[in-house]
């Protein structure tokens, strides 16, 4: 590990760019991570691009500029890591992802294999499984009446269906959830949240690696599809294992959060649940609105690979840029009355799945999971009421709930 006066949080310290406001804030403060709206609006208010001395990084949060930076893979690369650590200058916590943390042309090849495995046709074949598990879980929570929707629905659904979709022979739902926490917290600074998440890395990382081996996967399933791309000579067997690891990295915490945040939205805005019951055809646009309003992945970084500019501001090579997707998704210049949850908004262009060549490759699967679970609740549940205080969970990369007490009132 390189640690010199020129380094800070795993990347090179940069000079404040001319023309960029300087903001003395800690975006990874636990209070901000749990309740980020004021941070988002101040970030947008200050300017197109802001310098944050605490971590010597730039940050963007206005919709247009965030979209531009996030899509510009030539100037703002992913291969040097999408968190604060610059993989060119400091050792990554794990072997880098060959899709998330890669640029063209390497990325192009792996992306193609993953996109095929996660195609709409592939997701369609999983629908029956999703619906069957959804029915069991919804019947159970109805029988209980009052639940904590985070463990009992938001976590349980993905950890039940996802390992089966991938075809995993080894399933440890605790390890899967904790690995997701590790992956997303790793993008932040070396703070207490990251260190706590990393405590179990010594057991979980090897367990994950082993679970991705070909002989630990069923012949049916998304994992086997990736290994068939190796048989066809598109990728190596080692690369196939790494892409299966990407399923496990990106597929659990994200969908857990999407489901939890969706249930939070409907418990907070009961008129929108009524509207959805009256017109179940709004389910898909409703999910997009949940994603826009709550941005499960709140921040991903990029690294400037050369001297360049953002909105006319000079940006020196090696600068880390926080792309605050959560702020872009609440920009009033893009979304009228942005804090309102309106399932009829149809928020085309929201950035919860990113944008450009790295845009979420699993988004069809994510929508399929939510469609099955929320669709089942629509059939069976009359009302979703708060039964206590919802509590957010600080995470350097994810905006998720820790607890969501709900009363589930059946039809
Ligand atoms: C990966 C990966 C990890 C986390 C997130 C993600 C949102 C991908 O390991 O490829 O996409």
Boltz pocket constraint, residues with backbone or C-beta under 6 A from the ligand:
constraints:
  - pocket:
      binder: B
      contacts: [[A, 97], [A, 98], [A, 99], [A, 100], [A, 101], [A, 183], [A, 242], [A, 245], [A, 246], [A, 247], [A, 249], [A, 250]]
      max_distance: 6.0
